[in-house]
């Protein structure tokens, strides 16, 4: 009998204009955690979608549990075979309860009627086993993204999966939730379950991974034990070159004060927030999950209504009641959830870039100047190195990193004064992160003010000129990068009493 629970040999998969998988080999042993690594667009997600029945392969051989599977695998067959996948982009029905989501498509019935009681009882047992403190009757849409991610994990395990695929499972989790997830992974491994772990957070690997498979440009690069590899080996094999500076920093003098926020209040998560932003400055916003960072960016952009407070641009008070007001004043936002809030995934890349810029592209008769549109899209694609066969390809077909680039590109096609990035590198690879950092530096050199939130402490410390720390909806600390340390940031991030006044946050 084969020592592998999964064997994929010479797997090939093409999409229109793209060879996504080029004769890829991949294998996993029983009770093993296999890290599947590569840049965005390397083919990782396509490979596991072939394994889980989402995509059919064009060529190649698949053996599961030592037996060759000759036909195409369907999602139902994959589930029956014991394969479950937790996608990076959550697939939850927000209007249904936790239990209803866990058993979606496998509802429990008694005498022909839906048995919610039985579903709740079984969901409770699964959640308790995983030590997930969520009530089964809670509506999923009322949960934070991090909790929804844990429900996805519970849903996958409810099928008694023998092969569990985790695609960026920690991207929306807090540090404590990540530790809980690692405990769950160790428990599953001890039960003989196999886990395919996809992540761009390479520092996580040391805690859970047995072996590493690396892909690049749709091809297999290497497979080895994690203990035999250094982080530099992994990164250079992922990107095909050595990345010497993970956090490129550009020094340039800050210009005049461009933005002033005074006593901003919005809901219960933004309380008396005051700060200043200068031209040519990158300000990082740090804080633990639930500190109010995202809520603050949404209030500044007009997505969420503000209850009180003033916003000044170049010394002049501006009224932002909706995103249109912010855009007209040169304030733009690249949101945390790029698929839900940043892109129209059913439209092409061309349409996504052109849509918020129709006021620039249309003539007096409201007819789009196609030549001007093509020029804008081509310049954006070149500037941001967006990997795509052509600009008319669906935005949904791009990798996560390239989708993020489209979100940023559409705003920077116009003359924006202030760019707000909310978790700009969430779910993207090392090389794509460096490109985003270089973009921030480029904006900084152009005199544009940059605000960005991040859950990754090294990122905040590595890119920011100043750091605002939030806790309980308030700014509790302001640090210059030279004086900032992880301990200082954490001290302010857990401080509910130290509330700085606006004169200190300038």
JOCORCOR-V709456 format. One record per backbone hydrogen bond with DSSP energy under -0.5 kcal/mol. NH is the residue of the N-H (numbers start at 0). CO is the residue of the C=O. If there is no record, write none. Layout:
nh = [NH:NH]
co = [CO:CO]
This chain:
nh = [4:5:6:7:8:10:11:12:14:17:19:19:20:21:22:23:25:27:29:30:31:33:33:34:34:35:36:36:38:41:46:47:48:49:50:51:52:53:54:57:58:60:62:63:64:66:68:69:74:77:78:79:80:81:81:82:83:83:85:86:89:91:93:95:97:98:100:101:102:103:105:108:109:112:114:115:118:119:120:121:122:123:124:125:126:127:128:129:130:131:132:133:137:139:140:141:142:147:148:149:150:151:152:153:154:155:156:157:158:159:160:161:162:163:164:164:165:165:166:166:167:167:170:172:177:178:179:180:181:182:183:184:185:186:187:188:189:190:191:192:193:194:195:196:196:197:197:198:201:203:204:206:207:207:208:209:210:211:212:213:214:215:217:218:220:221:223:225:227:228:233:234:235:236:237:238:239:243:245:251:254:257:258:259:260:261:263:264:265:268:269:270:271:272:274:275:276:278:280:282:282:283:283:284:285:285:290:295:296:297:298:299:300:301:301:302:303:306:307:309:310:311:312:313:313:315:317:319:320:324:325:326:327:328:328:329:330:331:331:333:334:337:340:341:341:342:344:346:348:349:351:352:353:354:355:356:357:359:360:361:362:365:368:369:372:373:374:375:376:377:378:379:380:381:382:383:384:385:386:387:392:394:395:396:397:402:403:404:405:406:407:408:409:410:410:411:412:413:415:416:417:418:419:419:420:420:421:421:422:422:423:425:427:432:433:434:435:436:437:438:439:440:441:442:443:444:445:446:447:448:449:450:451:452:453:456:459:460:461:462:463:464:465:466:467:468:468:469:470:472:473:475:475:476:478:480:482:483:483:488:489:490:491:492:493:494:495:498:499:499:503:504]
co = [27:27:62:25:60:23:58:20:17:14:12:17:12:217:20:10:7:5:2:191:28:31:194:32:210:196:34:212:237:38:42:43:44:45:46:47:49:48:48:11:11:8:6:66:4:63:61:67:52:73:74:75:76:77:78:77:81:162:164:84:87:89:91:92:137:135:96:97:98:100:102:106:112:109:107:113:114:115:116:117:118:119:120:121:122:123:124:125:127:126:130:131:134:95:93:138:139:143:144:145:146:147:148:149:150:151:152:153:155:156:155:81:81:193:83:162:163:195:85:164:165:197:167:169:173:174:175:176:177:178:179:180:181:182:183:184:185:186:188:187:161:31:163:33:194:165:195:196:199:200:201:203:203:204:204:32:32:223:34:221:36:218:41:215:213:213:211:209:224:225:229:230:231:232:233:234:235:241:243:249:278:276:276:311:274:309:272:307:269:265:265:472:269:263:260:504:258:255:277:280:449:281:465:451:283:467:287:291:292:293:294:295:296:297:298:297:297:264:264:261:317:259:315:257:311:312:310:317:318:321:321:322:323:324:325:326:325:329:417:419:332:335:336:336:337:337:342:343:392:390:347:348:349:350:351:353:354:356:356:357:366:362:360:367:368:369:370:371:372:373:374:375:376:377:378:379:380:380:384:385:389:346:344:393:394:398:399:400:401:402:403:404:405:406:407:407:408:410:413:329:329:448:331:417:418:450:333:419:420:452:452:422:424:428:429:430:431:432:433:434:435:436:437:438:439:440:441:443:442:416:280:418:282:420:284:454:455:456:457:458:459:281:281:478:283:466:476:285:473:290:470:468:473:468:466:464:479:479:480:484:485:486:487:488:489:491:493:496:474:497:500:500]
